[in-house]
Amino acid sequence: MTVHSDPVAMTIPTFDDVIAAHERIMPHIHRTPVLTSSYLNALTGAELFFKCENFQKAGAFKVRGASNAVFGLSEDMLQRGVATHSSGNHALSLSYAAGRRGIPCTVVMPRTAPQAKKDAVRGYGGKIIECEPSTSSREATFAKVVAETGAEFVHPYNDPRVIAGQATCSRELLEQTDGLDAVIAPIGGGGMISGTCLTLSRLAPEMKIYAAEPDQADDAARSFRAGHIIADDAPVTVADGLKVPLKELTWHFVKSYVTDVLTASEDEIIEAMKITWKRMKIVMEPSCAVPLATILRNPEVFRGKRIGVIITGGNVDLDHLPWLKG
């Protein structure tokens, strides 16, 4: 796999890259547990197996891809450090990985990003530069950062190193469960879904792959139906981690392997988040509740099936829970 500074020019990662990534990142990540809930099984009519990346290092699955990118850097690239733009979890994951390798990390974050995620970035030693909450502002601000620092760009999802790292999550899920019919994960930029596609297309090609997205940020669903990328610049949704659009690498996997892209309303997402907190006693972000919300909205798709559900992160601003008013 050849890595270039321009993400558009990057090659598509292979399953050999996934195996190498898993070996590389193993000392720096958790093998997260798979949990079940008899209540949620009864509610949905399906057998659900939750892969809990909210228990991951840095609180999110993105530490897998970030660690693969950082620990795959050559010695001559280390001095300039790494940089990225992110609404939160990739930012703090890259800061974590950079800190573990002792190199600088600069992150462009929307000023509206949750305070808990900003605090985590700084806690891991990352430097934050804020931008307006739109894709165009994020990318323009980031271009200035790279010009000034010369840092290695680790894209949040449109990067083969990152996708190969994220693919290790579903590889573990297959090892921890038996006979799944489908896997469902949230989709924003598509890094996790792409990694899931990369793993399952090799290890379980008959398994269905569903992507879950908010109604109010449904560009992936519209792209899937149109057959080409449709990008929204600044969607508004409680699922702050799912506001970014697909890019070339992730679109390749979505169009090639995803069975369907399902959506849920803001109220359905919040309710799914509350149910999971209440019944499973685990902290999860609104973005991570979208898969369960879509399962509850589309019971006929999942009823009677064994479904792997990837809970992608648990970095929540506890002072601003979405069901609290005022």
C-alpha positions in Angstrom: 0.0 0.0 0.0 1.5 3.3 -1.1 0.6 6.4 0.9 0.7 9.8 -0.7 0.2 13.3 0.9 -2.9 13.8 -1.3 -5.7 11.5 0.0 -7.4 11.4 -3.5 -4.3 9.7 -4.9 -4.1 7.1 -2.2 -4.5 3.4 -3.0 -7.4 1.2 -1.7 -6.3 -0.8 1.4 -6.3 -4.6 1.3 -7.0 -7.2 3.9 -3.2 -7.7 4.2 -3.1 -4.1 5.4 -5.7 -4.9 8.0 -3.6 -7.8 9.4 -0.5 -5.6 9.5 -2.5 -2.8 11.2 -3.8 -5.2 13.9 -0.3 -6.3 14.7 1.0 -2.7 14.7 -1.7 -1.3 17.0 -2.3 -4.1 19.4 0.0 -2.7 22.2 -1.9 0.7 22.0 -5.6 -0.4 21.9 -8.1 -2.4 23.8 -9.8 -5.5 22.5 -13.2 -4.2 23.4 -16.0 -6.4 24.7 -19.2 -7.5 23.0 -22.3 -7.1 25.2 -25.9 -8.2 24.8 -29.2 -7.2 26.2 -32.3 -9.4 26.5 -34.4 -6.3 26.9 -33.2 -4.9 23.6 -33.5 -8.3 21.9 -37.1 -8.4 22.9 -37.8 -4.8 21.9 -36.3 -5.3 18.4 -37.1 -8.9 17.7 -33.5 -9.5 16.8 -30.4 -10.8 18.6 -28.1 -7.8 19.0 -24.4 -8.1 19.7 -22.9 -4.7 20.7 -19.2 -4.2 19.9 -18.4 -1.6 22.6 -15.8 0.8 21.2 -17.0 3.3 23.8 -14.6 1.3 26.1 -11.7 1.8 23.6 -8.6 3.8 24.4 -9.4 7.5 24.0 -13.1 6.5 24.2 -13.7 5.7 20.5 -12.9 3.3 17.6 -10.9 6.0 15.9 -7.9 5.3 18.0 -7.5 2.2 15.8 -7.0 4.1 12.6 -5.1 6.9 14.2 -2.6 4.5 15.9 -2.1 2.6 12.6 -1.2 5.9 10.8 1.1 7.2 13.6 3.0 4.0 14.4 3.4 3.4 10.6 5.3 6.7 10.1 8.9 6.5 9.1 11.5 8.0 11.4 12.2 11.0 9.0 8.5 12.0 9.2 8.3 12.1 13.0 9.8 15.5 13.6 7.1 17.4 11.8 4.4 15.6 13.6 0.9 14.9 12.5 -2.2 17.1 11.9 -5.8 16.6 11.1 -9.3 18.2 11.1 -12.0 16.5 13.2 -15.2 17.2 15.1 -13.8 15.3 18.0 -13.0 11.5 18.2 -10.4 11.4 15.5 -8.8 14.5 17.0 -8.4 13.1 20.4 -7.5 9.6 19.0 -4.7 11.1 16.9 -3.5 13.2 19.9 -3.5 10.0 22.0 -1.4 8.1 19.4 0.9 11.0 18.8 1.5 11.3 22.5 2.3 7.6 22.7 4.9 8.1 20.0 6.2 11.4 21.4 5.4 13.6 18.4 3.4 16.8 18.0 -0.2 16.8 16.9 -2.2 19.8 15.6 -6.0 19.5 15.2 -8.5 21.8 13.5 -11.8 21.5 15.3 -15.2 23.2 14.8 -15.8 25.7 17.6 -19.1 23.9 18.3 -17.4 20.6 19.0 -18.3 19.1 22.5 -16.2 20.5 25.3 -15.5 17.0 26.5 -13.8 16.2 23.2 -11.8 19.4 23.2 -10.6 18.7 26.8 -9.6 15.2 25.8 -7.5 16.5 22.9 -5.6 18.9 25.1 -5.3 16.2 27.8 -3.5 14.0 25.3 -1.2 16.9 24.4 -2.8 17.9 21.1 -3.0 21.6 20.0 -6.4 22.8 18.8 -7.1 25.4 16.2 -10.8 26.2 16.0 -12.9 26.8 12.8 -16.5 27.4 11.9 -18.8 24.3 11.9 -18.7 23.6 8.2 -16.7 21.3 5.9 -15.5 24.2 3.8 -14.2 26.2 6.9 -12.6 23.1 8.3 -10.7 22.3 5.2 -9.6 25.9 4.5 -8.3 26.3 8.1 -6.6 23.0 7.9 -4.8 23.9 4.7 -3.2 26.9 6.5 -2.1 24.6 9.3 -0.3 22.2 7.0 1.3 25.0 5.1 2.7 26.4 8.3 3.8 23.2 10.1 4.6 20.7 7.3 2.9 18.0 9.4 1.8 14.7 8.0 -1.9 14.8 7.2 -3.9 12.0 8.7 -7.4 12.3 7.3 -10.2 11.3 9.7 -11.4 8.7 7.2 -10.3 9.2 3.6 -6.9 7.5 4.3 -6.0 3.9 3.7 -4.0 3.7 6.9 -7.0 4.8 8.9 -9.5 2.5 7.1 -7.2 -0.5 7.6 -7.0 0.4 11.3 -10.8 0.7 11.6 -11.2 -2.6 9.9 -9.6 -4.3 12.9 -12.8 -3.6 14.9 -15.1 -5.9 12.8 -12.3 -8.5 12.6 -12.5 -8.7 16.4 -16.3 -8.7 16.3 -16.3 -11.8 14.0 -13.9 -13.6 16.4 -16.1 -12.7 19.4 -19.4 -13.8 17.9 -20.7 -16.8 15.9 -22.9 -16.7 12.8 -24.0 -13.1 12.4 -26.4 -12.2 9.7 -25.4 -8.6 9.4 -23.4 -5.8 10.9 -24.6 -2.2 11.3 -22.5 0.9 12.2 -23.0 4.7 12.0 -21.9 6.5 8.9 -20.5 10.0 8.6 -17.4 10.2 6.5 -17.5 6.4 6.3 -14.2 5.3 7.9 -15.8 2.6 10.1 -18.2 1.4 7.5 -15.3 1.2 5.0 -13.2 -0.8 7.4 -16.2 -3.1 8.1 -16.6 -3.6 4.4 -12.9 -4.4 4.0 -13.0 -7.1 6.7 -16.4 -8.7 5.9 -15.8 -8.8 2.1 -12.8 -11.0 2.8 -13.9 -13.0 5.9 -17.7 -13.1 5.6 -18.8 -12.0 2.1 -22.3 -13.3 2.6 -22.9 -11.0 5.6 -25.0 -7.9 5.1 -23.6 -4.5 6.0 -25.9 -1.6 7.0 -24.9 2.0 7.5 -27.0 4.1 9.9 -27.3 7.9 9.6 -29.4 10.8 10.9 -32.4 12.1 8.8 -30.9 15.5 9.2 -27.5 14.5 7.9 -28.5 11.9 5.3 -26.0 12.7 2.5 -24.7 9.1 2.6 -28.2 7.7 2.1 -28.8 10.1 -0.8 -25.4 9.3 -2.3 -26.1 5.6 -2.0 -29.4 6.0 -3.9 -28.0 8.5 -6.5 -24.9 6.4 -7.2 -22.5 9.3 -6.6 -21.3 11.4 -3.7 -23.7 14.1 -2.5 -22.0 16.3 0.1 -23.8 18.6 2.6 -21.6 21.4 3.9 -23.0 22.0 7.4 -25.8 19.7 8.5 -27.4 20.1 11.9 -27.9 17.0 14.0 -27.4 15.9 17.6 -25.1 13.2 16.2 -22.1 15.5 16.0 -19.7 12.8 14.8 -21.8 12.1 11.6 -21.8 15.5 10.0 -19.0 15.0 7.5 -19.5 13.8 3.9 -18.2 10.7 2.2 -14.9 11.0 0.2 -13.4 9.0 -2.7 -11.9 6.1 -0.7 -14.9 5.6 1.6 -17.4 6.0 -1.3 -15.6 3.1 -3.0 -16.5 0.8 -0.1 -20.0 2.1 0.4 -21.0 1.8 -3.2 -19.3 -1.7 -3.6 -20.3 -3.5 -0.4 -23.0 -1.7 1.7 -26.5 -3.4 1.6 -28.4 -0.2 2.5 -28.1 3.1 4.3 -30.9 3.6 6.9 -31.8 6.7 8.8 -33.4 7.9 12.0 -34.9 11.1 13.3 -33.4 13.2 16.0 -36.0 12.1 18.6 -35.4 8.5 17.6 -31.6 8.9 18.1 -32.0 10.5 21.5 -34.5 7.8 22.6 -32.2 5.0 21.5 -29.4 6.6 23.4 -31.5 6.8 26.5 -32.7 3.2 26.2 -29.1 2.0 25.9 -27.9 4.0 28.8 -30.8 2.8 31.0 -30.8 -0.9 30.0 -27.1 -1.6 29.3 -25.6 0.9 31.8 -23.1 2.1 29.3 -22.2 5.6 28.2 -22.5 6.2 24.5 -22.6 9.3 22.2 -25.6 10.3 20.2 -23.8 9.3 17.0 -23.5 5.7 18.4 -27.2 5.4 19.1 -28.1 5.9 15.4 -27.7 2.1 14.5 -30.1 1.1 17.3 -32.5 3.9 16.3 -32.6 2.6 12.7 -33.1 -0.9 13.9 -36.1 0.2 15.9 -37.4 2.2 13.0 -37.0 -0.7 10.5 -37.8 -3.9 12.6 -38.8 -5.9 9.6 -35.3 -5.7 8.2 -33.7 -7.1 11.3 -36.4 -9.3 13.0 -35.2 -12.8 13.7 -31.6 -12.0 12.6 -28.3 -12.0 14.5 -26.9 -8.5 14.2 -23.6 -7.0 15.2 -24.0 -3.4 16.3 -20.9 -1.3 16.5 -21.0 1.3 19.3 -18.4 3.7 18.1 -17.6 5.9 21.0 -18.4 7.2 24.5 -17.0 10.7 24.7 -20.1 12.6 25.9 -20.4 16.1 27.4 -22.3 15.1 30.5 -23.3 18.8 31.1 -25.2 18.9 27.8 -27.0 15.6 27.4 -29.5 15.9 24.5 -32.6 15.0 26.6 -31.8 17.8 29.2 -33.6 21.1 28.5 -32.1 24.5 29.1 
